[in-house]
Amino acid sequence: MAELSKIFPNVEEYETYVNGGNLPSNVLAVVLSEDKTDVAQISFSTNNITGSFETFTCVGDQAYSELQEAYNEKVQELEEANTTIQTQASQIQDLEGQVDVWHDRYDTLYGQYGNLQDDYQQALNEIGHMEDLLDQRDETIATLNTQIQTLTAQIATANATITSLQNDITSYDNQLQLI
């Protein structure tokens, strides 16, 4: 029985070792026996994970079982990688869903922020209008106070005139009675 001496990690190393030849791109490993009489390759199909096992020359029982074991390990690695990829793809979809939810929330908040900005601007405009009204009210109060003072002075003058006229009337009445 032949013992395995080397598993070639890549196609180039195998092709160099056996003096050229076309090795398919789906070959995972090539195994040679120590006496270099037994050669086998482990390959996989890109359509599924199960893969295939091909032997180029007659391989002893131990070499065959070692090749089968190496093949099974590669299939297991592919299945684990596929499971990891599916898990990560699911996580990516979940994260994309969360991004969409947060994007919607952002859009909602941004819209509300715009509404608040509009309300704030409207409130500032109303405050400005109220300040204008207060200024007009203060001007009106000042004008009315001036007019009240003028009228008060005119009333005082009119009262003085009335008092003077009443005194004159009383004086004329007294003079008429003397006559």
Summary of the structure (lengths in Angstrom):
residues: 179
radius of gyration: 54.6
end to end distance: 174.9
largest distance: 174.9
contacts: 408
relative contact order: 0.06
helix: 70%
strand: 12%
